[in-house]
Amino acid sequence: MAQYTLKPDSDFAREIAQAGGESLKKCYQCATCSVACPMAPVNAPYPRKEMIWASWGLRDKFDSDVDIWLCHNCGNCSEMCPRGARPADVLSAARNMVYKNLTEPAIVGKWMSSAGGLKNLFLIPAVLWFVVWALRAAINGQWFPRAADGRIVFGQIFYGDYTIDPIFMLTFFGACFIMYRSVRKLWEMFTPQGRMLVIGPRKNWIFHLVDVLWEEVVTHKKFDDCEDGPVTGKPTQNRKTGHAFLVWSFVILAFVTAAVAMGHWGGKIVPAIHIETPMPLSFPVKILANIGALLLICGLALLTWRRVQLDPERLGSGFYDWYLLGIIWLVAVTGILSQCFRLADSIVPAFMVYYLHLVFVWMLFAYLPWSKLGHFVYRTAALVFVRMYGRS
């Protein structure tokens, strides 16, 4: 008979509790959670096994567990749990712990694990952009300069060619590289030793990725699947609309950023495509940008309202949840206020708010590999992995 030696970690359950799974001790392994989950496949149900592993302190099991990334946190399992053990929170806490240790440098993951690290997370970009502001102010001779025609132009201080563009390019592509390394590490953790039986037809991972992006991003079909699960007797707001607004606002604003960059840099070579900033409100790209901002606010409002309405006895909200919502709110509000103050010709608040806008945008992208926003990438990798081996 084969033997397997368990290696429990006595501190693991405590860490799970600190990360948001403090209700774990109430679980008595009735398996209601696995039955209630509309996403778990019959041949590999969750989250019951994760509840067992967490209770026994089997930290290493979670590192290779693809299922914790497949959970869409609909809360059905927590709503149906007869003991209030909140399995959804335990899965969320397990993901948070993997975030913390998956991505280097690990110190950022430590800061991202609790509100106590917010000071450090904020100070890094705050100092960075203040130094940029101070240097440009020394060159211009003033902290709040106007353009030659009297307009408020943020580029007078935060010049695109030498400050914003290179800093954000390094930040964005640096975060992408860190995320790429993390996904590769996660994939290796998923992959067992030896050979795996593939059920169903084989196809290249790229085709699986296209399928996942269609269902997860374009149609948000999985959120409907969550809503089609067992009736819990408690009304819940479908997250589909809020998430769709948020995703499409990011797509629109990314397109606007790319168009402005193309107009700025490409316009140096082809003057016909040059885009002058700040753009007038009637300019098509500016109209699209404001539409994206409106969608962003609407999506944030829907998701924030839903989270506020959650029953804390059944489904909690952890630091990772509020950090992501909070930082996107700050990006949206400071971006809109920057435009409003500029149009109102209020130069001091315009520059102050724009400075904060740059700080919060930097935080959003630089810390993406450690934040809940990174879950989108890790979940996508997990979904592609399971589809390659016959699970849907």
C-alpha positions in Angstrom: 0.0 0.0 0.0 1.3 3.4 -0.9 2.1 5.7 2.0 2.0 9.5 2.1 3.4 11.5 5.0 1.5 14.7 5.8 3.6 17.7 6.7 1.3 20.1 8.5 2.3 23.7 9.1 1.1 24.7 12.5 1.1 28.4 11.6 -0.8 28.0 8.3 -4.3 28.0 9.7 -3.5 31.2 11.7 -2.2 32.9 8.5 -5.3 31.8 6.6 -7.4 33.5 9.4 -5.3 36.6 9.3 -5.7 36.8 5.5 -9.5 36.7 5.8 -10.4 33.1 6.5 -11.0 33.4 10.2 -14.2 31.3 10.0 -12.3 28.2 9.0 -12.6 26.6 12.4 -16.4 26.3 12.0 -16.1 23.8 9.2 -17.2 20.3 10.0 -16.7 18.8 6.5 -20.3 18.3 5.4 -19.4 19.0 1.8 -22.4 21.4 1.3 -20.0 23.9 -0.2 -18.8 21.6 -3.0 -22.4 20.6 -3.8 -23.5 24.3 -3.9 -20.7 25.5 -6.1 -22.0 25.9 -9.7 -18.4 26.1 -11.0 -16.8 23.0 -9.5 -16.7 20.0 -11.9 -18.0 16.6 -10.6 -14.7 14.9 -10.9 -12.8 17.6 -9.1 -15.1 19.4 -6.7 -14.1 22.3 -4.5 -13.9 24.0 -2.0 -14.3 21.1 0.5 -10.8 19.7 -0.1 -9.4 23.2 0.4 -11.2 23.5 3.7 -9.6 20.2 4.8 -6.1 21.3 3.7 -6.4 24.6 5.5 -7.6 22.9 8.7 -4.8 20.5 8.6 -2.2 23.1 7.8 -1.2 21.7 4.4 0.4 24.8 3.0 2.1 23.0 0.1 -1.2 21.7 -1.2 -2.4 25.3 -2.0 0.7 26.1 -4.0 -0.2 23.6 -6.7 -4.0 23.8 -6.4 -5.4 25.2 -9.6 -8.9 25.2 -8.2 -8.5 28.2 -5.9 -8.0 30.4 -9.0 -11.1 29.0 -10.7 -13.5 30.2 -8.0 -15.4 33.3 -9.1 -16.3 34.2 -5.4 -20.0 34.2 -6.1 -20.6 33.3 -2.4 -23.1 30.4 -3.0 -21.0 28.1 -0.9 -20.9 30.5 2.0 -24.6 31.3 1.8 -25.4 27.5 1.9 -23.0 26.6 4.6 -24.9 25.4 7.7 -22.2 26.4 10.1 -21.2 29.8 8.6 -17.7 28.6 7.8 -17.6 31.0 4.8 -15.6 28.7 2.4 -15.5 31.6 -0.2 -13.5 33.7 2.2 -11.1 30.8 2.9 -10.5 30.4 -0.8 -10.0 34.1 -1.2 -7.6 34.1 1.8 -5.7 31.2 0.2 -5.3 33.1 -3.1 -4.1 36.1 -1.1 -1.4 34.0 0.6 -0.2 32.6 -2.8 -0.1 36.2 -4.1 2.1 37.1 -1.2 4.7 34.5 -1.9 4.4 34.0 -5.6 5.8 37.2 -6.9 9.2 38.8 -6.3 10.2 41.1 -4.7 8.4 39.4 -1.8 8.5 42.6 0.4 5.8 44.2 -1.9 3.6 41.2 -1.3 4.1 41.6 2.4 3.0 45.3 2.2 0.0 44.3 0.0 -1.2 41.8 2.6 -2.6 44.3 5.1 -3.5 48.0 5.5 -0.3 48.5 7.5 1.7 48.4 4.3 -0.3 51.2 2.6 2.1 53.9 3.8 5.1 52.3 2.0 3.0 51.6 -1.1 2.0 55.2 -1.3 5.3 56.8 -0.4 7.3 55.3 -3.3 5.3 56.9 -6.1 4.6 60.0 -4.0 8.4 60.7 -3.6 9.1 59.7 -7.2 6.6 62.2 -8.7 7.4 64.9 -6.1 11.1 64.7 -7.2 10.0 65.1 -10.9 7.8 68.0 -9.9 10.6 69.7 -7.9 13.2 69.3 -10.7 10.8 70.7 -13.3 9.9 73.5 -11.0 13.6 74.4 -10.6 14.0 74.5 -14.3 10.8 76.5 -14.9 11.3 78.8 -11.9 7.8 78.1 -10.5 5.8 75.3 -9.2 2.5 76.2 -11.0 3.5 77.5 -14.4 1.1 78.4 -17.2 1.7 77.9 -20.9 2.6 80.9 -23.1 -1.0 81.4 -24.0 -2.1 81.3 -20.3 -3.6 77.9 -20.3 -3.1 75.2 -17.6 -1.0 72.5 -19.3 0.2 69.7 -17.0 3.1 69.1 -19.4 4.7 72.3 -18.2 5.7 70.3 -15.1 5.1 66.7 -15.9 6.6 66.7 -19.4 5.6 63.6 -21.4 8.8 63.0 -23.3 11.2 63.0 -20.4 9.0 62.2 -17.3 5.6 60.6 -17.8 6.2 58.4 -20.9 9.5 56.8 -19.8 8.5 56.4 -16.2 5.2 54.7 -17.1 6.6 52.7 -19.9 9.2 51.2 -17.5 6.5 50.7 -14.8 4.1 49.0 -17.1 6.5 46.7 -18.9 8.3 46.0 -15.7 5.0 44.9 -14.1 4.3 42.8 -17.2 7.7 41.1 -16.9 7.1 40.4 -13.2 3.7 39.0 -14.1 5.1 36.8 -16.8 7.6 35.3 -14.4 4.9 34.8 -11.9 2.6 33.0 -14.4 5.4 30.7 -15.5 6.1 29.9 -11.8 2.4 29.3 -11.2 2.2 27.0 -14.3 5.1 25.0 -13.1 3.4 24.6 -9.7 0.2 23.4 -11.4 2.1 20.8 -13.5 2.5 17.5 -11.7 5.5 15.2 -12.2 5.2 12.6 -14.8 2.5 12.5 -17.6 -1.1 13.7 -17.5 -4.0 12.1 -19.2 -5.7 14.5 -21.5 -9.4 14.0 -21.9 -10.9 15.2 -25.2 -9.3 16.7 -28.3 -5.9 18.5 -28.0 -5.4 22.0 -29.3 -2.8 24.7 -28.9 -2.9 26.8 -25.7 -3.5 29.9 -27.8 -6.9 28.6 -28.9 -7.8 27.8 -25.3 -6.7 31.4 -24.3 -9.0 32.8 -26.9 -11.9 30.8 -25.6 -11.2 31.9 -22.0 -10.9 35.5 -22.9 -14.2 35.3 -24.8 -16.1 33.8 -21.9 -14.3 35.7 -19.1 -13.8 39.1 -20.6 -16.0 39.7 -23.6 -19.3 37.9 -22.5 -18.7 37.5 -18.8 -20.5 34.2 -19.2 -19.1 32.7 -16.0 -20.9 35.3 -13.8 -24.2 34.1 -15.3 -23.1 30.5 -14.5 -22.6 31.6 -10.8 -26.1 33.1 -10.7 -27.5 29.9 -12.2 -26.3 28.0 -9.2 -28.4 26.8 -6.2 -31.0 29.2 -4.9 -29.7 30.5 -1.6 -32.9 32.3 -0.5 -30.9 35.6 -0.3 -31.1 38.2 -3.1 -27.7 38.9 -4.6 -26.7 41.4 -7.2 -25.1 39.9 -10.3 -21.5 41.3 -10.7 -21.7 40.9 -14.4 -22.7 44.5 -15.2 -20.3 46.1 -12.8 -17.4 44.0 -14.0 -18.3 44.5 -17.7 -18.4 48.2 -17.2 -15.0 48.1 -15.5 -13.4 45.9 -18.1 -14.6 47.9 -21.0 -13.7 51.2 -19.4 -10.2 49.9 -19.1 -10.2 48.8 -22.7 -11.5 52.2 -23.8 -9.0 54.2 -21.7 -6.1 51.9 -22.9 -7.1 52.6 -26.5 -7.2 56.4 -25.7 -3.7 56.2 -24.1 -2.4 54.3 -27.1 -4.0 56.8 -29.5 -2.5 59.8 -27.7 0.9 58.1 -27.5 0.7 57.4 -31.2 -0.4 60.9 -32.0 2.4 62.3 -29.9 5.3 60.2 -30.9 4.1 59.2 -34.4 3.3 62.9 -35.0 6.9 63.7 -34.8 7.4 61.6 -38.0 4.0 62.0 -39.6 2.7 65.5 -38.7 -0.8 64.6 -40.1 -1.5 62.3 -37.1 -0.1 64.6 -34.4 -2.4 65.0 -31.4 -2.0 68.2 -29.3 -2.7 67.9 -25.5 -4.6 68.9 -23.6 -7.3 67.9 -26.2 -10.5 70.0 -26.6 -13.6 68.4 -25.2 -15.0 68.1 -28.8 -12.1 66.1 -30.0 -13.2 62.5 -30.8 -10.4 60.9 -28.7 -11.3 63.2 -25.8 -15.0 62.2 -26.1 -14.0 58.5 -26.0 -11.9 59.2 -23.0 -14.8 60.8 -21.1 -17.1 57.9 -22.1 -14.5 55.5 -20.6 -14.3 57.6 -17.4 -18.1 57.5 -17.1 -18.2 53.7 -17.6 -15.5 53.4 -15.0 -17.4 55.4 -12.4 -20.6 53.4 -13.1 -18.8 50.1 -12.8 -17.1 51.1 -9.6 -20.4 52.3 -8.1 -22.1 49.0 -8.9 -19.3 46.9 -7.5 -18.9 49.0 -4.4 -22.6 49.0 -3.7 -22.7 45.2 -4.0 -19.8 44.8 -1.6 -21.3 47.1 0.9 -24.6 45.1 0.8 -22.9 41.8 1.5 -23.9 40.1 4.7 -20.6 40.0 6.8 -21.9 36.9 8.5 -21.8 35.0 5.3 -19.4 36.7 2.9 -16.7 39.1 4.0 -14.6 41.8 2.2 -10.9 41.6 2.8 -8.1 44.2 2.4 -7.4 43.0 -1.2 -11.0 43.6 -2.2 -11.1 47.2 -0.8 -7.6 48.0 -1.9 -8.4 47.4 -5.5 -11.7 49.2 -5.4 -10.2 52.0 -3.5 -7.2 52.6 -5.8 -9.4 52.5 -8.9 -11.8 55.0 -7.3 -8.8 57.3 -6.5 -7.5 57.0 -10.1 -11.0 57.8 -11.5 -11.8 60.7 -9.2 -8.4 62.4 -9.4 -8.5 62.0 -13.2 -11.9 63.6 -13.5 -11.1 66.4 -11.0 -7.9 67.2 -12.8 -9.9 67.9 -15.9 -12.5 69.9 -14.0 -10.0 72.1 -12.2 -8.1 72.6 -15.5 -11.2 73.7 -17.3 -12.2 75.9 -14.3 -8.7 77.5 -14.6 -7.9 76.7 -10.9 -4.2 76.2 -11.3 -3.1 75.2 -7.8 -5.7 72.5 -7.2 -5.4 71.3 -10.8 -1.7 70.6 -10.4 -2.1 69.1 -6.9 -4.8 66.7 -8.0 -3.0 65.8 -11.2 0.1 64.9 -9.1 -2.1 62.6 -6.9 -3.6 61.2 -10.1 -0.1 60.2 -11.3 0.7 58.7 -7.9 -2.5 56.5 -7.9 -2.1 55.4 -11.5 1.5 54.4 -10.8 0.2 52.4 -7.8 -2.4 50.7 -9.9 0.0 49.4 -12.5 3.2 49.0 -10.5 1.6 46.8 -7.9 -0.6 44.9 -10.3 1.2 41.6 -10.0 0.5 41.6 -6.2 -3.0 43.0 -6.2 -6.3 41.4 -6.8 -6.2 42.8 -10.3 -3.5 40.3 -10.9 -6.0 37.6 -10.2 -7.4 38.3 -13.7 -4.1 37.1 -15.2 -3.6 34.2 -12.8 -7.2 33.0 -13.2 -6.8 33.1 -17.0 -3.6 31.0 -16.7 -5.4 28.5 -14.5 -8.4 28.3 -16.8 -6.2 27.7 -19.8 -4.3 25.0 -17.9 -7.4 23.0 -16.9 -8.8 23.3 -20.4 -5.6 21.9 -21.9 -6.2 18.8 -19.8 -9.8 18.2 -20.5 -11.6 20.3 -17.8 -14.0 23.1 -18.7 
